[in-house]
C-alpha cells in the first residue's frame, strides 16, 4: 500500500462518525464487511478455506479448485511449493469475487485424534510455521489477504466453543504460539482469526496474554484480527483486547446503539474503536479495493490447466512411502497379468476432510478409474478386478446426482432435488424462493432468502423422486438442524419434529441421524419430501448462534443394507489368484472433520479385517491409506504386505496422484509431518485428550509428537520425518561452518546428498539440535528438536550440497523467570539425517554458546 493511499485511509477515518466506525467492526452478512457508501468505503468479501476458495455458499455453490489438505502439504517439507499453492489459491479467491482467504490453519497437531489435523501442517512448530509462511506469501503476492488461524491452541474440536485449556507458559510459547510467530515474522499475514477455545480461563477473542500482550504487544501485529464465526464472546473486552472484526454479521455483540452509548463516555474504548476501524479500512486498501464501489461480480468457476497440474504435482510430492519390500513399487505392468484394485476407498473420491475446508470441487478423480486408464496404456491386456471389500460410511451415504446409491429427480424430472422456501412452519402456500440442488446435504446457514426474516416462522421443503438400481432393503436417513419430517410415497416415514439429541452432523448442530429401513424395487420411482421448519424442538439442546440466524439444515441419505463379513469374504476370493493386490483403505470427510474429534486411531468398519483376509490368500499386497492423521497399522509387519503408501487427502487430483505414484510416473518424496504411534495409548495425550467437564489439561507440556517418543523412548510405528523413495540416497559427512554461536550470528550445516539410483527423486535433509546438559529454563526438555530442513531434488547419479542455516534465535528456550527467550550457556549437538529416528541421524559436530543472550521478539 503506497503512502498516498495510507494518507487517504487516515483522512477517511477522520471523516467517519463514531457510529460509522462502530458499524465497520462487525460483518454485514455471513461473508462480507459493512460498506459506507457515502464515504466511499466498500464492502469486501471473505471466503473459506485452506484447500480452496468456496465462495459465499456453504453447501453447493460455484465449483472451485480443490487443493491437497494441509497435512499433505506439510508432508512435502517444501515451503516453496506452499508459496506456489498460495498464488493459485489467490486466483481462486478472485474468481469468487472475494478479497480475503480464511487460511492457512497453522495450529500444531497435539493428538492423533484431532478432527482438524488434516487441515494443519504438522506436529512440529517449525515445519508448521515455515509452511504457513510460504502459503501466506504466495496468497498475498497476488493481492489477496491471507488469514492465519486459529489463534491460538485450537488443537481439539470436542466442545471447542466452551473448552478451557490449561497450558503452561513454556509449551504455550514454544509449541502452540511458535508456528504463528514464525509465520508472522516470515510471512507477515494481513489478517488473523482467533480460536473458539479459552486458554487458562480467557476466551481467545479477548485474551489478555495471547492477543493483547503477545500478538499486539510483543509481535507488534498491526493487521486485522477477526473472530471465528460466532466466536466473539463480549462487546467491550474483545475490542480492548485487540479484536477488530466480529464475524459473521449482522452483529450480535457490537450493536451500534449499545456500543455507541458505552464509547461516548469512555476514551479508552473510543480509541479502541478508532484503531479497529483503521485496521478494517487498511485491509480494504491492502487488497486493492480502496474506494472501489463497483458492484460485486457474480462468482464463477475457474478451471485452469496450470492449477490442475500444480494440484497433481503437489499431491504427489506429499505422498509418503512407508514400506517397499523388494521394490514392489512402482508396479511393473508388463510383468503382471492380473492386479486386483480393491478396498472401500478404491472407487471413492476422497479429496479432503469435512467442515469449512470442504467445497464444491471442479471435479473429482477416482483411484480405480484412473489407475485402470493409466495401467492399460502400459499393458493393454492386464486385468484389474475390483471389489469394495467393506463399507466404511459413518452415516448413510448422502443422495447426490453424481455419486450415491440412487438416481434423483425433482418432481418435474430435472436431475436433482427441488428446494423451496415458505412462510410458516408447514411448507405450504406459494414458495418465496426455489432452486434445484444436486445433493441432499444442505447446510443452509447462509442460504435463507432475504424475503424471510429470522424472527418470523418459515420453512424449507426438499422434494423429488428416487430410484434404485437393484431390489432389496435400503436405509433412508435424515438429520436436520431444526424440526423436520420426512414423507416417503406420501406417508410419514421419519418424524424428527421433536428430536432430543444432537450429533456430529452439520458442525455439531444437526440432530442424531434417524434411519428407517424399507424394501425397494429396482428402477421404480418413489416420491420423497422433507419439511424443515425454523422451529427448535423444545427438549433438544439449542445452539444460540444457529438460533440467532434461524439456520436450517437437511441431510438425506439412501443406501442399501450391507454385510461387511460377506463383502470381505467375496473380496478375498477375488484377490486370491492375482499377481498383485492394491488395497485402498482409510478415512474420509465423515471420520475427519471440523466440529468433532476421532474416538480412536483404528481404521473404522472392518478395514483391518479386510487386509488380514486378503493377506491370508495373497503374498504381494500394496496398502494405500488415505487419511489426514495417524491410523493404527497392525498389519505393517505382515510379510505379505510388501508396500504401504500414505496418500493423505490429495484434493481433486487424488485419483491421478495415486496412479502416478503406483506406476512410477511420480516418485514419492513426502516425509511424515507427524508421528504414527503403534497404538493410541502410546501417544503423549492419552488419558487427558480431549479432557472432561469443559477442561482440557495439556499435561504433556513440551512433549508433543516426536519430542515425547524420543524422550520417553517409546518406539513409534513410523517416526516423524520418515519416508522412503523409489530412489536411493547417501548423505556425506556434514560440515559445520562454526563451532560457536553468539548473538547476531548464525552457523551453516552443509552436507552432500547423492542420488545413487537410476531414478530421479528428492530427499529431505533434516537438522536437529540436542542440548548436552539440562537447561536452567525448564528441568525436562525434549531430547532433540527440529531446527531446519532442506529438500533436495536430484537426477540419477547427481550430488548436490544441502545447506541449512541456523540463526541466533533457533536455540532459544522460553524463560518464565526472565519473561524472554534465552539462549543459554552450554554445548549443543547438531544432528543431520533423513528422519527423527536416531538411527537415521549422524552428528555434524558440537556448537558452543559461551555468552548467553535474550530477546522478546
N, C-alpha and C positions, 0 to 999 in steps of 0.2 A: 504494500500500500504506500503510495507516494505521499510526500509532505503536504501537497495541496489538498489531497483527499482527507488526510488526517486533520488538517486545519478545518476543513468543511464539516467533518464529523463533530468537532468541538463547537463549531458555530451552530450547527443544527441542535446539538444537545442543549446549548444555552437558550435556544429559542423555544424549547419544549416546556410546556407547563408541567407541574408536578404530577397532575393527573395523567398526562400523556406519557410521562416517563414510567409511571407505575403500570400503565397499560402494556408496555413493552416487556414486562417481567414475567409474563405467562403466555402460553401458546394461544393462538386464535382458534385452532381446532386440533385434531389429532397429530397433524404433521406440519403445521405452519406457524410462523410467528405473526404477531399482530402488526398490521400496517397502520401508518398515519398519513393518509393521502395528502392532507393539507400541508404537511411539512415535507412531502416527497420522501417519506420513509416507506419502502416497500416491504411486503411480506416475503420471507424466504422459506423454502420448503426443506424438510429433512427426510431422510429415508434410511430404514434398516437395509442392510446389515452387514456383518463381517464377510459373507460369502457371495454377495451380490446386492444390487440395488433393487429392492422390491417395489418401490413406489408407494402410493398412498392408499393401497388396498391390502388389508391383511390376508384375506382369502381371495384367490383368483387374481384378477388384475392383469396388467400387461405382462407379457413374458420378459424374462431377463436372463442374462448370462449367469450361470451357477458355477462358482469357483470352488476349488478344493477347500475343505474345512481348515480351521486354524491349526489343528493338531497335525494335519497332513503337511501344511506349510512349515510348521515347526520342525518336522522330521527332515526337511530339506537342509537345515542348518545353513540357509542361504539368504541373508538379508537383501542381497541384490535382486534375487527373484521376487521377494516380497515387494520391493520397490516397483518392479515391472507389473506385478498384480495390482498394486495400488494405482498405477497410472491407468490401467484399463478399467478398473472399478470407477475411477473418476468419470470416465466417458459414459459408463453405465448410469451413473448418478445424473449426469446431464440429460441423458435420454428420458429420464423420468421427471424432467423439469425441476430437479432438486439441486440444492447447493451444499448440503451438509450430509455426510455419510456417518451413520451411527456405528462407528467401528474405528479401530480394532478392539477386540477383547484381550486385555493384557494381563488378566489375573493368572496366578500360578495354579497348577494342579496340587491340591493338598491331599486328596484321597482319590483312589481309582474309581470310586463310586460317584464322583461329581457329575451331575447331569449335564453340565455345560463344559466339561473338559474338552469336548470336540471343538468348541469354539475358540479355545485358548491354545497357546503355542506349546507350553512345556511346564514341567515341574521345577525347572531351573530359572531363577530370575534374570540371569544374564542372557540366556538364549531368548527368553520371552521378551525382554526389553529390546534386544537387538533386532528381533524380527518385527516387533511393533514399530520401532523407529523406521525401519525400511519401508514398511507399509504406509506409515504416515507421510513420509517424504514423497512417496510415489503419488498418493492421492492429492496432496497439496501442491505438487509440482504442476498439476493441471487446473489449479484454481478452485478446487473443491475442498471444503473443510473436513478434516478427519476428527472424529470424536472418540478419544481414547476412553475405554470403560472397563470395568465398573469400579470406580474409585471409592473404596478400596476393600480388599479381602472378601469378595463375593465368590467364595470357593464352594458354597453349597446352595442348593435350591430349596431344600426342605425348610419350610417356614421362613423363606428368605425375606419376607416383608417385616417379620416380627422378631427374628432371632437376634440375640445379643451375643456377640463373640468376645470371649475373654482371651486377649492376645498380649503377651508381654512385649515391652517396647523393642527389645533386641530382634526377635523374629519379625515383628511388625515392620521394623526398619529394613532388615537385611533380606527378608524373603518377600513380603507382600507389597511394601512400598517400592522396593528396589526396581522392578521392571518399569514402573511408571516413572521413576526418577531417571533411569537410563533413556527411556523414550522421550522424556521431557527434554533432556539435555541434547540428544542426538536427532530427534525428530521434530521437536517444537510444534506440538499439535495446537490447532486453533481453538479446540473445544475439548472439554472433559465432561463425562457423565458420572454422576455419583451412584453409589450402590444402594440397594434397598436396606441392607442389614445394618444393625448397630454394632459398634465396637466399644467395648469397655463402658457401656452404659449410654452412649450417644449415637443417634442416627447419623449416617454418613453425610446426609444432605445438610447437616448443621453441626458437623463435628468440630469442636474447638481445636483439636490436635491435628487430625489428618488434613482437614480442609483449610482451617484458618492459619494454624501455626506452620504446617509443613508446606502445603501446596501454594497458598497465597503468600506466606511469610518467607520461609527459608528458600523455597524454589523460585519465588518471585513471579509466579504464573499470572499473567495479566490477560489471558484469553477468557473465553466464555465457559462458565460452568453451568450445566443444566442437570436437572433431576432425571432419574429414570422415570418411566411413565407411571404416574400416580405415586411417585416416591418423594414428594415434598411433604414434610411432616410438621411444618409450622409456618407461621406468617413472618414474624419479626426475626426469630432466631436464625432461620435459614438465610435471610438476607444479610444479617450482620455477620454471619459466618463466611459468606462469600458465594452463596448460590445465586446466580444471576437469573436463571430462567426456569420457571416451573412448567413441566410438560406432563400431559398434554393440556390443551385448553378445551373449552373455556376454563378459567381459573377456578380452583377450589379454595386455595389458601390465600391468594392475593387479590381478593375482591377489591376493586378500586376504592369504593366509598369507605371500606373498613381501613385499608392501608393508608388512605389519604388522611383520615382522622388521626391515625397513630403518628404519621410522619410530620404533620403540621406542627406538632409541639415537641418534636424530638430531632434535634440537629444531627445526632449520630445516625439516626435512621434515614434522614433525608440524604445525608452523604452516601450511605449505602445504596439507596435508590438511584442516586445520580451515577455512582460508579457502575452499578449493574446495567443501567440504561446505556451508558457509554460502551460497555462491552458488547451489548446486543448490536448497537449501531456499528461498532468496529468490525464485528463479524460480518455484517451485511456488506461492508466495504471490502473486506478481505476476499470475499467470494465473488467480487466483481459486480455486485448488484446495487451499488450506491446510487440512489436517486433514479433507479431503473423501475419505472412504473408500468412497464409493458405487461399486459395481461399474461398470466401463466399459460404456457403452451400445453397442449394435451400430451400425456405420456405416450411414448412409442417404444416398441421393441427394437433392439439393436442387435442384429445378428452379424457380427464382424468375423470373417475368417481368421484374422490375426488374433482375435481374442480366443476363439475356439482352439487355435493352435497353442496358445500360451497355457490355457487351462489343461490341455492334454499333456504338455511338457511338464508343467508344474506338478500335476498329479503323479506322473511317472517318477519325477525326481524325489517325491516324498515316500514312495513305496519302500518298505524295509524288508529285506530278505533275511529271515531269521534262521533258516536252516536250509542246507542244499547238499545233502549227501550224494556223493558220486556224480556231482554236476548234473543232477537230474534236470535242472533248469539252466538255460532255456530249453524247452522241448525241441526235439529234432523230428519234425513231422514225416520226413522222408523214410524214417525207420519205424514208424508207427502205423498200424493198420486200424486200430480202434482205441479211441480215447473217450472215456466217459466224462461228461461235464455235469456235475450233479450238485445238489445242495439247495437249501432254502433261498439263498441269495443268488443262485446261478442265473435265474431269469428275472430277478428283482432289479429295479432301478434304484439302488441305494446311493443317493447323491450327497446327503448331508443329514445332520441331526435336526431335531424339531424345535419349535418355538419361533422367536423373532428372526432367527437365522435362516428360516425356510422361505422359499419364494416359488413363483410360478416359472419354471425353467423354460428356456428357449426350446430345449428338447432334452431327452434322457437317453442314455446308451446302456443297453442290457448286456451283461457279460457274456452270456451264452451266444447270443446272436452275433456279436462282434468277434468272438473267438472263432466261431464256425466260419464266418466270412474270411477271416484272416488265414486260418489254417488250411482252408480249401485252396487258397492261392498257392500254398506250398506243397500240398498233396491233395489233388482233386478227388482221390478215391478213399480218403480217410473217413471212417465212420465216427460220428460224435453223438452217441446216445445221451439222452437227458432224463433225469428224474429229480423231483424236488426234495425227496428224502424225508422231510418233515416240515410241518407248518410252524412258523415262529411268530405269527402275529400276536401282539399283546391284546389287541382288541379285534373284533370282527372287522375285516377289511372294508374300507370306505368304498361306496359306489363311485365310479368315475367313468367318464366317456372313453378315456384312453386305456385305463387299466381296470382291474377288478374282475369279479366273477359273474357279472350280469350286464346286459345291454340296457341302456337308458333312453327314454324319450320323454319329452314334455307331453301334455295332453293333446297337443296338435301335431305330434310325431316329429318334432325337431329334436335332434340329438341333445341330450342333457336333461335338466330338471328346471321347472318353472318356479322362480322365487317371486312372490308377490307380498306387498306390504299393505296393511289395512289399519284403519282406525277401529278401536275396540279390541277386546281380547279374543273374539271368536273367528277372526279372519273371514268375515262375510261383508257383503256390500261391495261397492266399487273399490278396486285396488288403487292406491295413490301412486304406486310405482311397481315396476316389474322388470325382471331380467332373466335370461337363460343362463343357468350355471352348469359347468362341466363336471362338477364334483359335488358329492354330498357332504363335504367337510367345509362348513361355513362358519367361521368365527367372525361374527358380524359387528364387532366393536366399533368399526369405523364406516359402517355402511347404512346407518339409519337415514332415510330420506329427509331432506330439510322440511318437508311438509308435516313431519311428525315431531312433536316436542317430547323431550324426556319426561316431562311432568304429566303427560296425558296417557291414557290407555291406548295401546296399539299392539299389533301382532304381525307375524310373518307366516306365510304358508309356502311350503316346498312341496311341489306335486309333480307327478309324472307316471310313467309306466316302466316296469322292469320285466325282463325276460332272461331265463337262464338256459345254458346250453345242454344240460343233462337232467334227467329225472333224479329226484332224491330229496333228502332232508336238507334244509337250508336254515342258517341262523340269520335273523333280521335283528339289528341292534339300533338303539337310539340313546344319544346323550345330548342334553341341552343345558344352556346356562340358566334358563328360567322355565316356567311351567309349560308343558307340552303334551301333545297326544299324537299317536301315530295310527292312521287308518289304513287297513290293507283290504283291497277289494270292497271298500265301503264299510268295513267292520272295524271297530276299535280293537287294535291288536296290542298296543302299548299305552298305558295310562301313566304318564310321567308328570301329572299336574301337581301332585303334592309330594314330590320326592323329598327325602330327608338327608341323604348323604351326597357329598361331593367327592369326586375322584381326581385323577390327574389330567383328564382331558381338558382342552381349551384353557391352558395356563392355570390349572387347578380350580377353575370356576365352573366347569361342566359337572353335571350330575354323574354319578356312577353309571356305567353302561348297563342298560337294560336289554336283555336278549330274549327273544321268542323264537322257537323252532317251528318251521312249517314245512309241509310236503309240497314241492313244486314240480310241475310238468315241463319238460323241455320245450322251448320255443313258444310257450303260451305267454300272453301278455297279462300282467297283473297291475291293477291300479294301486298307487301308494301315495299317501299325502301326510304331511306333518304340519300341525299348527303349533307355533311357538309364540307365547304371549309375554308381554313385558310385565309379568306378574311373578313376584318371588314367592315360592311356596313358604307358608308361614313357619314351618318347622325345619326348614333347611338352613344351613349356615349361610348367612348373607355375606356378600362381598361389597363393601361400601363403594370402591371405585366403579365397579360394574353397575351398581345401582344408580350412581350419580349420572352416568351417561346412558342409562337404560339400555344396556347391551343385550343383544340376543346372540344365540349361537346354536347351531344344529350340526350334529354328526350322525349320518345314516350309514349303516354298514349292512352288507349282504354277502354271505359266503356259505359254501357247502359245509356240512358237518364232516369232519375228517378224523382219522385214526392214525396217529403218528407211528404206532407199532407196526401196523400193516405197511405203511409207506416206507419205513426203514427196511423191512424185510424185502420188499419189492426192489428197492434201490440197490441193496447189497447183491441181489441176483444179477442186476444189470451190470454192476461193477466187476463181477467175478471173472469174466473172460476178456477183460480189456487190457491193453498193453500199458495203459496209464489211466489214473483216475484223478480228476481235479474236483475237489470238494470245496464249494464256496459257502462259507458259513459266516456268522457274525451277528451284528445288531442292526438297528435301523433307527429312523426318527421317532419310533414309538418307544423304544427302550432307552434312548439317549435324547434328552430334550431339556430346554429351558422349563423351569417350574417344578421339576421333581428330580430326585437322585435315584440311582440304581440301588437295589437292596442287596445285591451280591455281585461277584465278578464271574460267575459261571455263565457259559453260553446258555441261553434260555431254550426251553421246549425241546429237549431230547437231542440237541445237536451233538453232544459228546457221545451219546448212544449211536448216532448215525455214523460218526467217524470210527467208533470201535467196530461196528458191524462191517463197514467197508474194509477196514484194516485187517479184519479176520479172513477176508477172501481175496485180497489183492495186496501185492507187495511193492507196488510202485505208485505211491499216493502223494499228491501235492495238495496241501491245505492252504486255502486263501481265506484270511479273516478280514472282514470289513467291520471296523468299529472305530469309535472316537476315543477309546480309552482301553486300559488293560483288561484282558479277559484271561481266565484260567485256561491252561493248555495241558491237561493231564496226559495227553497223547503225544506230547512233543518228543519224548524219548523213544516212542514206538519205532522199531527198526523198519517197519513197512511205511511209515510216514517219512518220505525222503526229503521233502521240501516244505517250508512254511513261509508264506508271504503275508505280511501285514499291510493291507491295502488302504486302511483308513476310509475316509469318505472323499471321493475324488471329484465331486461335482458332476456337471452334465456329461463329462467325458469319461466317467468311471469305467464304463464297459470297454471303451477304446484303450484306456490306460492298462487295464488288466490284460487284454490281448497283446498289447505291445510288450509288456513285461514277460508274460509267459512264453512268448515266441522270440524274445531277444531283440525286438526292434528298439526297445528302450532298456538300458542297463540300470537296474535299481541302485540308487546311491543314497537312500534315506538312512537315517540313524534314529534310534528310539529317543524321542524327546521326553519320555517318561519311563520309569522302571516298570517292568512286568513282574509282579511277585508270583511265587509259586501258588499261593492261595491268599484269600482275603485277609486271614488272620495274621499274615506276615507283614502287612503294611503298617506304618507308624501311627495311623489314626484309628486303628482297630480298637473298638470298645468305647470310643468317645466321638465318633462321627456318625450322624450329624448332631449329636447332643440330644438333650431332652429338656422338657419344660421350658422351651424357648431359650435355652442356654447352650452354647457350644464352646467348649474349652479346648484351646489349642495347646494341649498338654505336651505335644511332641516338640514344641519350641522350634529350634533351628533344624531339627532332624526331619526334614521334609525330603521325600524321594530318595535318591541315591545317597544323600548325606546320612540318612538313617541306615540304609542297608550296609554301607561301607563301615560306619562307625560301630554298629551293633553286630557286624559280621554275620548278617542274615543273607544267605545266598538267594538271589532272585531267579526267576525263570529266565529272564533276559534283562541285562543291565542297561541303564541309561547310556546313551551314546553308541549303542551296539547296532551293527548292521553289516551284512555281507554284500558281496557284489559278484557279478559274473567275471569281473577282472580280479587279478591278484596284485597286491601292492606290498612293497617293502619300504620301511622308513629307515633312513640313515641315522647316524648319530647326531642328535640335536646339539646346536651350539648356542650358548648364551652370550649376548653382546656385553653384559656387565655382570659383575659378581656382587654389586652393591646397589641398593636403591635408596634414593634420597628425594626430598620434596622437590617437585617440579621436574623430576627426571623420569625416565622410563627405561625398560630393557626390552630387547627383542630376542625371541627364540626362533631360530632358523633350523629347519630340518628338510633334507631332501626326501622327496616321495617319488618312487619309481613304479611304473606300471609294468609288472613282469609278465603280463599275459598278452594274448593276441587280440584282446577286446578293449576298445576304448571305454573308459569309465571314470568315476570320480571317487575320491577318498576325502573324508573329513578328519583333519588333524585337530585333536583336542588338547588343550593345555589346562592342567590342574595344578593348584598350589596347596601344599601341605605344610602347616606350621610345625616346626620341630619341637617346640616346647609349648606348654599351656599358656594361654593368653590371660592378661590381667582383666580384660573387659568381661569375660564370661568364663566360668570354670570349664564347661564342657562344650567344645566346638566340634563340628564335623571333621572327620579325618582329612578330607580334601574337598576343594570346591573348584568348579569350572571358572576359569578366568580369561579364556579366549578360545577361539576356534577358527579354522580356515578350511574352506572347501577347495580342493584342487582337482581340476579336470585334466585328464592325461590320455594321450594317444598310446597305442601299444608300444612298449619299449621306452616311452618318454620318461624323463626325470625332470622334475621342477622343484624349486625350493619353496616351501611354505613358510611364510613369515607371520609371526603373531606378536603384536606389540602389547606389552603390559605396562599401563601407566601408573602414576604415583598414587592413584586412588583405588586401584584394583585390590590392594591388600588391606584396605581399611575395614575395621570392625566398629560396631557402634558401642560407644561407652556411655552408659546411663549416668555414671558419675560426672563425666565432663560435659554431657549433652552434645557430643560431637563424634564425628568419625575420627578414628585414631589408627595410624599405622604404628604398631608397637615395635620396640626393640626386639631383635631376635633373628633367627635364621629360618629360611623358608625353602623347602624342597620344591623344585619345579619339575613337573612330570608331563610327558608328552606321549600321546598314543592315539588309539582308534576307538576306545570306549572308556567308560569309567572303571571297568574291571581292572584290578591291579595287574593281572597277567597281560593285559593289552597295553600297559604303560611302561615307559622307560624314563630314567632320570636324565634331566637336562643339566642339572647342576644345582648348586645352592646359592641363593641370593640372601645377602645380609642387610639388615636395617640397623645402622649404628646410631642414628639420631631419629627420635620419634617426631611425628608431626600430626596435626589435626586440622579439621575443617568442618563446616556445616553443609555446604552445597557446592 
